Amino acid sequence: MKGVSNTIKTPLYPVFPALVLQGSVPTKIRVKVTSAQPVLPRTDGTANRHVIVEGGVSVMVPGHIQEGDTIVVNTASAMYDSRAV
């Protein structure tokens, strides 16, 4: 198409060119389980399942975790760490 460009040009630091932003993410966070399917024990004796936590992320948890529970999730791996106290 004539006159159409797929390139957008914007300045990198339009307002505060000398401003340096720094931040960090905690290694573990507490989140509430918003959705949990019924536990279906497997033949090998495990009962892990996926649940949905706040923010819509799916996390694999042990079968004793229920909807409404608060759990601790490792932010580096997005894996269940423990039940929150």
Distance bins in CASP14 RR format, pairs under 12 A and 6 or more apart:
PFRMAT RR
TARGET T0000
AUTHOR 0000-0000-0000
RMODE 2
METHOD distances of the structure
MODEL  1
11 17 0 0 0 0 1 0 0 0 0 0 0
12 19 0 0 0 0 0 1 0 0 0 0 0
13 19 1 0 0 1 0 0 0 0 0 0 0
13 20 0 0 0 0 0 1 0 0 0 0 0
13 21 0 0 0 0 0 1 0 0 0 0 0
24 75 0 0 0 0 0 1 0 0 0 0 0
24 76 0 0 0 0 0 1 0 0 0 0 0
25 73 0 0 0 0 0 1 0 0 0 0 0
25 74 0 0 0 0 0 1 0 0 0 0 0
25 75 1 0 1 0 0 0 0 0 0 0 0
25 76 0 0 0 0 1 0 0 0 0 0 0
25 78 0 0 0 0 0 1 0 0 0 0 0
26 72 0 0 0 0 0 1 0 0 0 0 0
26 73 0 0 0 0 0 1 0 0 0 0 0
26 74 0 0 0 0 1 0 0 0 0 0 0
26 75 1 0 0 1 0 0 0 0 0 0 0
26 76 0 0 0 0 0 1 0 0 0 0 0
26 81 0 0 0 0 0 1 0 0 0 0 0
27 72 0 0 0 0 0 1 0 0 0 0 0
27 73 0 0 0 0 0 1 0 0 0 0 0
27 74 1 0 0 1 0 0 0 0 0 0 0
27 75 1 0 0 1 0 0 0 0 0 0 0
27 76 1 0 0 1 0 0 0 0 0 0 0
27 77 0 0 0 0 1 0 0 0 0 0 0
27 78 0 0 0 0 0 1 0 0 0 0 0
27 79 0 0 0 0 0 1 0 0 0 0 0
27 81 0 0 0 0 1 0 0 0 0 0 0
28 71 0 0 0 0 0 1 0 0 0 0 0
28 72 1 0 1 0 0 0 0 0 0 0 0
28 73 1 0 0 1 0 0 0 0 0 0 0
28 74 1 0 1 0 0 0 0 0 0 0 0
28 75 1 0 0 1 0 0 0 0 0 0 0
28 76 0 0 0 0 1 0 0 0 0 0 0
28 77 0 0 0 0 0 1 0 0 0 0 0
28 78 0 0 0 0 0 1 0 0 0 0 0
28 79 0 0 0 0 0 1 0 0 0 0 0
28 80 0 0 0 0 0 1 0 0 0 0 0
28 81 1 0 1 0 0 0 0 0 0 0 0
28 82 0 0 0 0 1 0 0 0 0 0 0
28 84 0 0 0 0 1 0 0 0 0 0 0
29 53 0 0 0 0 1 0 0 0 0 0 0
29 54 0 0 0 0 1 0 0 0 0 0 0
29 55 0 0 0 0 0 1 0 0 0 0 0
29 57 0 0 0 0 0 1 0 0 0 0 0
29 59 0 0 0 0 0 1 0 0 0 0 0
29 70 0 0 0 0 0 1 0 0 0 0 0
29 71 0 0 0 0 1 0 0 0 0 0 0
29 72 1 0 0 1 0 0 0 0 0 0 0
29 73 1 0 1 0 0 0 0 0 0 0 0
29 74 0 0 0 0 1 0 0 0 0 0 0
29 75 1 0 1 0 0 0 0 0 0 0 0
29 76 0 0 0 0 0 1 0 0 0 0 0
29 78 0 0 0 0 0 1 0 0 0 0 0
29 79 0 0 0 0 0 1 0 0 0 0 0
29 80 0 0 0 0 0 1 0 0 0 0 0
29 81 0 0 0 0 1 0 0 0 0 0 0
29 82 0 0 0 0 0 1 0 0 0 0 0
29 84 0 0 0 0 1 0 0 0 0 0 0
30 53 0 0 0 0 1 0 0 0 0 0 0
30 54 0 0 0 0 1 0 0 0 0 0 0
30 69 0 0 0 0 0 1 0 0 0 0 0
30 70 1 0 1 0 0 0 0 0 0 0 0
30 71 1 0 0 1 0 0 0 0 0 0 0
30 72 1 0 1 0 0 0 0 0 0 0 0
30 73 1 0 0 1 0 0 0 0 0 0 0
30 74 0 0 0 0 0 1 0 0 0 0 0
30 75 0 0 0 0 0 1 0 0 0 0 0
30 80 0 0 0 0 0 1 0 0 0 0 0
30 81 0 0 0 0 1 0 0 0 0 0 0
30 82 0 0 0 0 1 0 0 0 0 0 0
30 83 0 0 0 0 0 1 0 0 0 0 0
30 84 1 0 1 0 0 0 0 0 0 0 0
30 85 0 0 0 0 1 0 0 0 0 0 0
31 51 0 0 0 0 1 0 0 0 0 0 0
31 52 0 0 0 0 0 1 0 0 0 0 0
31 53 1 0 1 0 0 0 0 0 0 0 0
31 54 1 0 1 0 0 0 0 0 0 0 0
31 55 1 0 0 1 0 0 0 0 0 0 0
31 56 0 0 0 0 1 0 0 0 0 0 0
31 57 1 0 0 1 0 0 0 0 0 0 0
31 58 0 0 0 0 0 1 0 0 0 0 0
31 59 0 0 0 0 1 0 0 0 0 0 0
31 61 0 0 0 0 0 1 0 0 0 0 0
31 65 0 0 0 0 0 1 0 0 0 0 0
31 68 0 0 0 0 0 1 0 0 0 0 0
31 69 0 0 0 0 1 0 0 0 0 0 0
31 70 1 0 0 1 0 0 0 0 0 0 0
31 71 1 0 0 1 0 0 0 0 0 0 0
31 72 0 0 0 0 1 0 0 0 0 0 0
31 73 1 0 1 0 0 0 0 0 0 0 0
31 74 0 0 0 0 0 1 0 0 0 0 0
31 75 0 0 0 0 0 1 0 0 0 0 0
31 78 0 0 0 0 0 1 0 0 0 0 0
31 80 0 0 0 0 0 1 0 0 0 0 0
31 81 0 0 0 0 0 1 0 0 0 0 0
31 83 0 0 0 0 0 1 0 0 0 0 0
31 84 0 0 0 0 1 0 0 0 0 0 0
32 51 0 0 0 0 0 1 0 0 0 0 0
32 52 0 0 0 0 0 1 0 0 0 0 0
32 53 1 0 0 1 0 0 0 0 0 0 0
32 54 1 0 1 0 0 0 0 0 0 0 0
32 55 0 0 0 0 1 0 0 0 0 0 0
32 56 0 0 0 0 0 1 0 0 0 0 0
32 57 0 0 0 0 0 1 0 0 0 0 0
32 59 0 0 0 0 0 1 0 0 0 0 0
32 65 0 0 0 0 0 1 0 0 0 0 0
32 66 0 0 0 0 0 1 0 0 0 0 0
32 67 0 0 0 0 1 0 0 0 0 0 0
32 68 1 0 1 0 0 0 0 0 0 0 0
32 69 1 0 0 1 0 0 0 0 0 0 0
32 70 1 0 1 0 0 0 0 0 0 0 0
32 71 0 0 0 0 1 0 0 0 0 0 0
32 72 0 0 0 0 0 1 0 0 0 0 0
32 73 0 0 0 0 0 1 0 0 0 0 0
32 83 0 0 0 0 0 1 0 0 0 0 0
32 84 0 0 0 0 1 0 0 0 0 0 0
33 49 0 0 0 0 0 1 0 0 0 0 0
33 50 0 0 0 0 0 1 0 0 0 0 0
33 51 1 0 1 0 0 0 0 0 0 0 0
33 52 1 0 0 1 0 0 0 0 0 0 0
33 53 1 0 1 0 0 0 0 0 0 0 0
33 54 0 0 0 0 1 0 0 0 0 0 0
33 55 0 0 0 0 0 1 0 0 0 0 0
33 56 0 0 0 0 0 1 0 0 0 0 0
33 57 0 0 0 0 0 1 0 0 0 0 0
33 58 0 0 0 0 0 1 0 0 0 0 0
33 59 0 0 0 0 1 0 0 0 0 0 0
33 61 1 0 0 1 0 0 0 0 0 0 0
33 62 0 0 0 0 0 1 0 0 0 0 0
33 63 0 0 0 0 0 1 0 0 0 0 0
33 64 0 0 0 0 0 1 0 0 0 0 0
33 65 1 0 0 1 0 0 0 0 0 0 0
33 66 1 0 0 1 0 0 0 0 0 0 0
33 67 1 0 1 0 0 0 0 0 0 0 0
33 68 1 0 1 0 0 0 0 0 0 0 0
33 69 1 0 1 0 0 0 0 0 0 0 0
33 70 1 0 0 1 0 0 0 0 0 0 0
33 71 1 0 0 1 0 0 0 0 0 0 0
33 72 0 0 0 0 0 1 0 0 0 0 0
33 73 0 0 0 0 0 1 0 0 0 0 0
33 80 0 0 0 0 0 1 0 0 0 0 0
33 83 0 0 0 0 0 1 0 0 0 0 0
33 84 0 0 0 0 0 1 0 0 0 0 0
34 51 0 0 0 0 1 0 0 0 0 0 0
34 52 1 0 1 0 0 0 0 0 0 0 0
34 53 1 0 0 1 0 0 0 0 0 0 0
34 54 1 0 0 1 0 0 0 0 0 0 0
34 55 1 0 0 1 0 0 0 0 0 0 0
34 56 1 0 0 1 0 0 0 0 0 0 0
34 57 0 0 0 0 1 0 0 0 0 0 0
34 58 0 0 0 0 0 1 0 0 0 0 0
34 59 0 0 0 0 0 1 0 0 0 0 0
34 65 0 0 0 0 0 1 0 0 0 0 0
34 66 0 0 0 0 0 1 0 0 0 0 0
34 67 1 0 0 1 0 0 0 0 0 0 0
34 68 1 0 0 1 0 0 0 0 0 0 0
34 69 0 0 0 0 0 1 0 0 0 0 0
34 70 0 0 0 0 0 1 0 0 0 0 0
34 71 0 0 0 0 0 1 0 0 0 0 0
35 49 0 0 0 0 0 1 0 0 0 0 0
35 50 0 0 0 0 1 0 0 0 0 0 0
35 51 1 0 0 1 0 0 0 0 0 0 0
35 52 1 1 0 0 0 0 0 0 0 0 0
35 53 0 0 0 0 1 0 0 0 0 0 0
35 54 0 0 0 0 0 1 0 0 0 0 0
35 55 0 0 0 0 0 1 0 0 0 0 0
35 56 0 0 0 0 1 0 0 0 0 0 0
35 57 0 0 0 0 0 1 0 0 0 0 0
35 58 0 0 0 0 1 0 0 0 0 0 0
35 59 0 0 0 0 0 1 0 0 0 0 0
35 61 0 0 0 0 0 1 0 0 0 0 0
35 65 0 0 0 0 0 1 0 0 0 0 0
35 66 0 0 0 0 0 1 0 0 0 0 0
35 67 1 0 0 1 0 0 0 0 0 0 0
35 68 0 0 0 0 1 0 0 0 0 0 0
35 69 0 0 0 0 0 1 0 0 0 0 0
36 47 0 0 0 0 0 1 0 0 0 0 0
36 48 0 0 0 0 0 1 0 0 0 0 0
36 49 1 0 0 1 0 0 0 0 0 0 0
36 50 0 0 0 0 1 0 0 0 0 0 0
36 51 1 0 1 0 0 0 0 0 0 0 0
36 52 1 0 0 1 0 0 0 0 0 0 0
36 53 0 0 0 0 1 0 0 0 0 0 0
36 58 0 0 0 0 0 1 0 0 0 0 0
36 59 0 0 0 0 0 1 0 0 0 0 0
36 60 0 0 0 0 0 1 0 0 0 0 0
36 61 0 0 0 0 1 0 0 0 0 0 0
36 62 0 0 0 0 0 1 0 0 0 0 0
36 63 0 0 0 0 1 0 0 0 0 0 0
36 64 0 0 0 0 0 1 0 0 0 0 0
36 65 1 0 0 1 0 0 0 0 0 0 0
36 66 1 0 1 0 0 0 0 0 0 0 0
36 67 1 0 1 0 0 0 0 0 0 0 0
36 68 1 0 0 1 0 0 0 0 0 0 0
36 69 0 0 0 0 1 0 0 0 0 0 0
36 71 0 0 0 0 0 1 0 0 0 0 0
37 47 0 0 0 0 0 1 0 0 0 0 0
37 48 0 0 0 0 0 1 0 0 0 0 0
37 49 1 0 0 1 0 0 0 0 0 0 0
37 50 1 0 0 1 0 0 0 0 0 0 0
37 51 1 0 0 1 0 0 0 0 0 0 0
37 52 0 0 0 0 1 0 0 0 0 0 0
37 58 0 0 0 0 0 1 0 0 0 0 0
37 60 0 0 0 0 0 1 0 0 0 0 0
37 61 0 0 0 0 0 1 0 0 0 0 0
37 63 0 0 0 0 0 1 0 0 0 0 0
37 65 0 0 0 0 0 1 0 0 0 0 0
37 66 0 0 0 0 0 1 0 0 0 0 0
37 67 0 0 0 0 1 0 0 0 0 0 0
38 47 0 0 0 0 0 1 0 0 0 0 0
38 49 0 0 0 0 1 0 0 0 0 0 0
38 51 0 0 0 0 0 1 0 0 0 0 0
38 63 0 0 0 0 1 0 0 0 0 0 0
38 66 0 0 0 0 0 1 0 0 0 0 0
38 67 0 0 0 0 0 1 0 0 0 0 0
39 45 0 0 0 0 0 1 0 0 0 0 0
39 46 0 0 0 0 0 1 0 0 0 0 0
39 47 1 0 1 0 0 0 0 0 0 0 0
39 48 0 0 0 0 1 0 0 0 0 0 0
39 49 1 0 0 1 0 0 0 0 0 0 0
39 50 0 0 0 0 0 1 0 0 0 0 0
39 51 0 0 0 0 0 1 0 0 0 0 0
39 61 0 0 0 0 0 1 0 0 0 0 0
39 62 0 0 0 0 1 0 0 0 0 0 0
39 63 1 0 1 0 0 0 0 0 0 0 0
39 64 0 0 0 0 1 0 0 0 0 0 0
39 65 0 0 0 0 1 0 0 0 0 0 0
39 66 0 0 0 0 1 0 0 0 0 0 0
39 67 0 0 0 0 0 1 0 0 0 0 0
40 46 0 0 0 0 0 1 0 0 0 0 0
40 47 1 0 0 1 0 0 0 0 0 0 0
40 48 0 0 0 0 0 1 0 0 0 0 0
40 49 1 0 0 1 0 0 0 0 0 0 0
40 50 0 0 0 0 0 1 0 0 0 0 0
40 63 0 0 0 0 1 0 0 0 0 0 0
41 47 1 0 1 0 0 0 0 0 0 0 0
41 48 0 0 0 0 1 0 0 0 0 0 0
41 49 0 0 0 0 1 0 0 0 0 0 0
41 62 0 0 0 0 0 1 0 0 0 0 0
41 63 0 0 0 0 1 0 0 0 0 0 0
41 64 0 0 0 0 0 1 0 0 0 0 0
42 48 0 0 0 0 1 0 0 0 0 0 0
42 49 0 0 0 0 0 1 0 0 0 0 0
42 63 0 0 0 0 0 1 0 0 0 0 0
45 62 0 0 0 0 0 1 0 0 0 0 0
45 63 0 0 0 0 0 1 0 0 0 0 0
46 60 0 0 0 0 0 1 0 0 0 0 0
46 61 0 0 0 0 0 1 0 0 0 0 0
46 62 0 0 0 0 1 0 0 0 0 0 0
46 63 0 0 0 0 1 0 0 0 0 0 0
46 64 0 0 0 0 0 1 0 0 0 0 0
47 60 0 0 0 0 0 1 0 0 0 0 0
47 61 0 0 0 0 1 0 0 0 0 0 0
47 62 1 0 0 1 0 0 0 0 0 0 0
47 63 1 0 1 0 0 0 0 0 0 0 0
47 64 1 0 0 1 0 0 0 0 0 0 0
47 65 0 0 0 0 0 1 0 0 0 0 0
48 59 0 0 0 0 0 1 0 0 0 0 0
48 60 1 0 1 0 0 0 0 0 0 0 0
48 61 1 0 0 1 0 0 0 0 0 0 0
48 62 1 0 1 0 0 0 0 0 0 0 0
48 63 1 0 0 1 0 0 0 0 0 0 0
48 64 0 0 0 0 0 1 0 0 0 0 0
48 65 0 0 0 0 1 0 0 0 0 0 0
48 79 0 0 0 0 0 1 0 0 0 0 0
48 80 0 0 0 0 1 0 0 0 0 0 0
49 58 0 0 0 0 0 1 0 0 0 0 0
49 59 0 0 0 0 1 0 0 0 0 0 0
49 60 1 0 0 1 0 0 0 0 0 0 0
49 61 1 0 0 1 0 0 0 0 0 0 0
49 62 0 0 0 0 1 0 0 0 0 0 0
49 63 1 0 1 0 0 0 0 0 0 0 0
49 64 0 0 0 0 0 1 0 0 0 0 0
49 65 0 0 0 0 1 0 0 0 0 0 0
49 66 0 0 0 0 0 1 0 0 0 0 0
49 67 0 0 0 0 0 1 0 0 0 0 0
49 80 0 0 0 0 0 1 0 0 0 0 0
50 56 0 0 0 0 0 1 0 0 0 0 0
50 57 0 0 0 0 0 1 0 0 0 0 0
50 58 1 0 1 0 0 0 0 0 0 0 0
50 59 1 0 0 1 0 0 0 0 0 0 0
50 60 1 0 1 0 0 0 0 0 0 0 0
50 61 1 0 0 1 0 0 0 0 0 0 0
50 62 0 0 0 0 0 1 0 0 0 0 0
50 63 0 0 0 0 0 1 0 0 0 0 0
50 65 0 0 0 0 0 1 0 0 0 0 0
50 78 0 0 0 0 0 1 0 0 0 0 0
50 79 0 0 0 0 0 1 0 0 0 0 0
50 80 0 0 0 0 0 1 0 0 0 0 0
51 57 0 0 0 0 1 0 0 0 0 0 0
51 58 1 0 0 1 0 0 0 0 0 0 0
51 59 1 0 1 0 0 0 0 0 0 0 0
51 60 0 0 0 0 1 0 0 0 0 0 0
51 61 1 0 1 0 0 0 0 0 0 0 0
51 62 0 0 0 0 0 1 0 0 0 0 0
51 63 0 0 0 0 1 0 0 0 0 0 0
51 64 0 0 0 0 0 1 0 0 0 0 0
51 65 1 0 0 1 0 0 0 0 0 0 0
51 66 0 0 0 0 1 0 0 0 0 0 0
51 67 1 0 0 1 0 0 0 0 0 0 0
51 68 0 0 0 0 1 0 0 0 0 0 0
51 69 0 0 0 0 1 0 0 0 0 0 0
51 70 0 0 0 0 0 1 0 0 0 0 0
51 71 0 0 0 0 1 0 0 0 0 0 0
51 73 0 0 0 0 0 1 0 0 0 0 0
51 80 0 0 0 0 1 0 0 0 0 0 0
52 58 1 0 1 0 0 0 0 0 0 0 0
52 59 1 0 0 1 0 0 0 0 0 0 0
52 60 0 0 0 0 0 1 0 0 0 0 0
52 61 0 0 0 0 0 1 0 0 0 0 0
52 65 0 0 0 0 0 1 0 0 0 0 0
52 67 0 0 0 0 1 0 0 0 0 0 0
52 68 0 0 0 0 0 1 0 0 0 0 0
52 71 0 0 0 0 0 1 0 0 0 0 0
53 59 1 0 1 0 0 0 0 0 0 0 0
53 60 0 0 0 0 0 1 0 0 0 0 0
53 61 0 0 0 0 1 0 0 0 0 0 0
53 65 0 0 0 0 0 1 0 0 0 0 0
53 67 0 0 0 0 0 1 0 0 0 0 0
53 68 0 0 0 0 1 0 0 0 0 0 0
53 69 0 0 0 0 1 0 0 0 0 0 0
53 70 0 0 0 0 1 0 0 0 0 0 0
53 71 1 0 0 1 0 0 0 0 0 0 0
53 72 0 0 0 0 0 1 0 0 0 0 0
53 73 1 0 0 1 0 0 0 0 0 0 0
53 78 0 0 0 0 1 0 0 0 0 0 0
53 79 0 0 0 0 0 1 0 0 0 0 0
53 80 0 0 0 0 1 0 0 0 0 0 0
53 84 0 0 0 0 0 1 0 0 0 0 0
54 67 0 0 0 0 0 1 0 0 0 0 0
54 68 0 0 0 0 0 1 0 0 0 0 0
54 69 0 0 0 0 0 1 0 0 0 0 0
54 70 0 0 0 0 1 0 0 0 0 0 0
54 71 0 0 0 0 0 1 0 0 0 0 0
54 73 0 0 0 0 0 1 0 0 0 0 0
55 73 0 0 0 0 0 1 0 0 0 0 0
55 78 0 0 0 0 0 1 0 0 0 0 0
56 73 0 0 0 0 0 1 0 0 0 0 0
56 78 0 0 0 0 0 1 0 0 0 0 0
57 71 0 0 0 0 0 1 0 0 0 0 0
57 73 1 0 0 1 0 0 0 0 0 0 0
57 75 0 0 0 0 0 1 0 0 0 0 0
57 77 0 0 0 0 0 1 0 0 0 0 0
57 78 1 0 0 1 0 0 0 0 0 0 0
57 79 0 0 0 0 0 1 0 0 0 0 0
57 80 0 0 0 0 0 1 0 0 0 0 0
58 73 0 0 0 0 0 1 0 0 0 0 0
58 78 0 0 0 0 1 0 0 0 0 0 0
58 79 0 0 0 0 0 1 0 0 0 0 0
58 80 0 0 0 0 0 1 0 0 0 0 0
59 65 0 0 0 0 1 0 0 0 0 0 0
59 69 0 0 0 0 0 1 0 0 0 0 0
59 71 1 0 0 1 0 0 0 0 0 0 0
59 72 0 0 0 0 0 1 0 0 0 0 0
59 73 1 0 1 0 0 0 0 0 0 0 0
59 74 0 0 0 0 1 0 0 0 0 0 0
59 75 0 0 0 0 0 1 0 0 0 0 0
59 77 0 0 0 0 0 1 0 0 0 0 0
59 78 1 0 0 1 0 0 0 0 0 0 0
59 79 1 0 0 1 0 0 0 0 0 0 0
59 80 1 0 1 0 0 0 0 0 0 0 0
59 81 0 0 0 0 1 0 0 0 0 0 0
60 71 0 0 0 0 0 1 0 0 0 0 0
60 73 0 0 0 0 0 1 0 0 0 0 0
60 74 0 0 0 0 0 1 0 0 0 0 0
60 77 0 0 0 0 0 1 0 0 0 0 0
60 78 0 0 0 0 1 0 0 0 0 0 0
60 79 1 0 0 1 0 0 0 0 0 0 0
60 80 1 0 0 1 0 0 0 0 0 0 0
60 81 0 0 0 0 0 1 0 0 0 0 0
61 67 0 0 0 0 0 1 0 0 0 0 0
61 68 0 0 0 0 0 1 0 0 0 0 0
61 69 0 0 0 0 1 0 0 0 0 0 0
61 70 0 0 0 0 0 1 0 0 0 0 0
61 71 1 0 0 1 0 0 0 0 0 0 0
61 72 0 0 0 0 0 1 0 0 0 0 0
61 73 0 0 0 0 1 0 0 0 0 0 0
61 78 0 0 0 0 0 1 0 0 0 0 0
61 79 0 0 0 0 1 0 0 0 0 0 0
61 80 1 0 1 0 0 0 0 0 0 0 0
61 81 0 0 0 0 0 1 0 0 0 0 0
61 82 0 0 0 0 0 1 0 0 0 0 0
61 83 0 0 0 0 1 0 0 0 0 0 0
61 84 0 0 0 0 0 1 0 0 0 0 0
62 69 0 0 0 0 0 1 0 0 0 0 0
62 71 0 0 0 0 1 0 0 0 0 0 0
62 79 0 0 0 0 0 1 0 0 0 0 0
62 80 1 0 0 1 0 0 0 0 0 0 0
62 81 0 0 0 0 0 1 0 0 0 0 0
62 82 0 0 0 0 1 0 0 0 0 0 0
62 83 0 0 0 0 1 0 0 0 0 0 0
63 69 0 0 0 0 0 1 0 0 0 0 0
63 71 0 0 0 0 0 1 0 0 0 0 0
63 80 0 0 0 0 0 1 0 0 0 0 0
63 83 0 0 0 0 0 1 0 0 0 0 0
64 71 0 0 0 0 0 1 0 0 0 0 0
64 80 0 0 0 0 0 1 0 0 0 0 0
64 82 0 0 0 0 0 1 0 0 0 0 0
64 83 1 0 0 1 0 0 0 0 0 0 0
65 71 1 0 0 1 0 0 0 0 0 0 0
65 72 0 0 0 0 0 1 0 0 0 0 0
65 73 0 0 0 0 0 1 0 0 0 0 0
65 80 1 0 0 1 0 0 0 0 0 0 0
65 81 0 0 0 0 0 1 0 0 0 0 0
65 82 0 0 0 0 0 1 0 0 0 0 0
65 83 1 0 0 1 0 0 0 0 0 0 0
65 84 0 0 0 0 0 1 0 0 0 0 0
66 83 0 0 0 0 0 1 0 0 0 0 0
68 83 0 0 0 0 0 1 0 0 0 0 0
68 84 0 0 0 0 0 1 0 0 0 0 0
69 80 0 0 0 0 0 1 0 0 0 0 0
69 82 0 0 0 0 0 1 0 0 0 0 0
69 83 1 0 0 1 0 0 0 0 0 0 0
69 84 1 0 0 1 0 0 0 0 0 0 0
69 85 0 0 0 0 0 1 0 0 0 0 0
70 80 0 0 0 0 0 1 0 0 0 0 0
70 81 0 0 0 0 0 1 0 0 0 0 0
70 82 0 0 0 0 0 1 0 0 0 0 0
70 83 1 0 0 1 0 0 0 0 0 0 0
70 84 1 1 0 0 0 0 0 0 0 0 0
70 85 0 0 0 0 1 0 0 0 0 0 0
71 78 0 0 0 0 0 1 0 0 0 0 0
71 79 0 0 0 0 0 1 0 0 0 0 0
71 80 1 0 0 1 0 0 0 0 0 0 0
71 81 1 0 0 1 0 0 0 0 0 0 0
71 82 1 0 0 1 0 0 0 0 0 0 0
71 83 1 0 1 0 0 0 0 0 0 0 0
71 84 1 0 1 0 0 0 0 0 0 0 0
71 85 0 0 0 0 0 1 0 0 0 0 0
72 79 0 0 0 0 0 1 0 0 0 0 0
72 80 1 0 0 1 0 0 0 0 0 0 0
72 81 1 0 1 0 0 0 0 0 0 0 0
72 82 1 0 1 0 0 0 0 0 0 0 0
72 83 1 0 0 1 0 0 0 0 0 0 0
72 84 1 0 1 0 0 0 0 0 0 0 0
72 85 0 0 0 0 1 0 0 0 0 0 0
73 79 1 0 0 1 0 0 0 0 0 0 0
73 80 1 0 0 1 0 0 0 0 0 0 0
73 81 1 0 0 1 0 0 0 0 0 0 0
73 82 0 0 0 0 1 0 0 0 0 0 0
73 83 0 0 0 0 0 1 0 0 0 0 0
73 84 0 0 0 0 1 0 0 0 0 0 0
74 80 1 0 0 1 0 0 0 0 0 0 0
74 81 1 0 1 0 0 0 0 0 0 0 0
74 82 0 0 0 0 1 0 0 0 0 0 0
75 81 0 0 0 0 1 0 0 0 0 0 0
END
